[in-house]
């Protein structure tokens, strides 16, 4: 691939703020979800109590208990899908502002 240029899409003018914000939200949400799930064994409890009542089972059989609001967030996979769908719709609606980069 020596000598080949990268092809893709770019905005004709300055990148719109909505694009930057949505991509930033998507990256932040993804990093937070993955970070919490990868480190849950370090900070979650292995038995429930009054505060940590939300059950988070893993495929390896381990079960951890966290606060209900955090459990709701970890189960809210639709947040990323919604942001991605919203970004896609905005890109389609604003496709006139995009150009092929070669």
PyMOL commands that set and color helices and strands:
alter all, ss='L'
color gray80, all
select helices_A, chain A and resi 17-43+68-75+78-93+95-97
alter helices_A, ss='H'
color red, helices_A
select strands_A, chain A and resi 8-11+54-57+63-66+98-101
alter strands_A, ss='S'
color yellow, strands_A
deselect
rebuild
show_as cartoon
